[in-house]
Amino acid sequence: MKESEGLYRTFRFLKKALLGLAVVLIGLLLFGYFFFMRHVDAPKAWASAARELQGGMLHFGEKVQRQARVFIRRPSDYYRSANGILYATNDRLIFIGVAPGEKLASADAPATIVSQEFPNDTLLDMKGRRLYFLTAHGVSVTHPGVTRAVFAATSGQGAALDSLVDYVNATHESQRAAAAKEARLRRAVAALVKEPLYYTVKRGDALSLIATKFGATADQIRQWNQIEGDRVKIGQKLLVKPAKK
């Protein structure tokens, strides 16, 4: 009985300790959320993103095709929004935003720029979804080797974000179609190379000239066509390259 009572008291103590720790952690998070973090002014964040992009971030020949004003929520920012702009270029998908600052920091303190980019190729996957307990229209973005990200459209930017996603997906469909066409062409060329090649003798042709023209020897032309001597006739059809296996 004493052992059971001791285990029961230990269990109650651990339970209270865990509950107390959970309350402390939640309290710290709420304290940081309300007293230390400062909301980002959205228009200033958009202006900062535009300046950052035009300040040399784009590669030579890279052009912005679509853009949408979005926000992200990171655990390190107590889930406060980092406002910014999502850009789709012909080369990349780029997010540039401003992280929430600390309330105790000076209002003139430089903004903390956050950015993330993904190669805009067929490995990029963008899927529309509802975010943050279904309160925001957004998109999830994944690419091998790059940390997954989710972006939510700011008020009134849902259509712009959808247009960006449609552009990216349409570009990838076009790339896949072009790759498939090139693959078919390569297969056709490879099959054609294996086919036998014939040549019809014209006026002025000689066996040695015909052989040189097709990278063969006169003896090979004779062997492939079962002819003797060097005489050929106008209109005669000669095998100048056998089929390859």
C-alpha positions, 0 to 999 in steps of 0.5 A: 500500500505504501509503495502504491501511495508513493507512486501515486504522489510521484505521478501527481507531482510530475503531472503538476510540474508538467502543467506548470511548465506548460503554463509558464511556456504559454505565458512567455509566448504571450508575453513576447507576442504582446510586449516585444513584437511589433507589427510590420507596416505592410506598405513600408514592407512592400516598398522595402521588398521592391527596393531590395529586388531592384537593388541588384537581386535580379540576374542578367536577363531575369524579368519579373513576370508576376507578383503578389503581396503576401505574408508569412508567419514564422515561429521565431516571430511569435507567428506575427506576420512578415509582410512582403512580395512574392515574385515569379520571374522567368528564372526563380520564385522569390519572396522578399519581406520584412520581419516584425521588429521588437517594440523596444527597438528604435523606430528608425532601426533598419528593417530586418529583410527576410527572403527565400527563393526557389528555382522556377523549373519543373521540380517546383511544386505550388499548390493553393490551399487555405492557411492559418486555420482556414482564415487566409488564401494561400499557397504551399511551395516545395522544391527538392533541396529547399525548405518548404514555405507557405505564403498567404495573400494579403487582403485583396491579393487573392487573384494576384496570387492565383495569377502567379501560380497559374503562370508558374504552372503554365510555364512548367507545362510548356517546359514539359511539353518542350522536353517531351517533343525534344525526346521524341525528336531524339528518338526519331533521329536515333531511329533514322541513323540506324536505317540503311541509306541509299543513293541514286547514281547521277550523271558524272558520278563515279564509284570512288566519288560516291564512296568519299561523299558518304564516308565509305570506301569503294570496296565497301560500296562494291561489297554492300551492293554485290558489284564488280569493277568501278562502273555504275549506271545513271539511275542505279540505286546503291546502298551507301550505309548499311542498317545499324543494329 
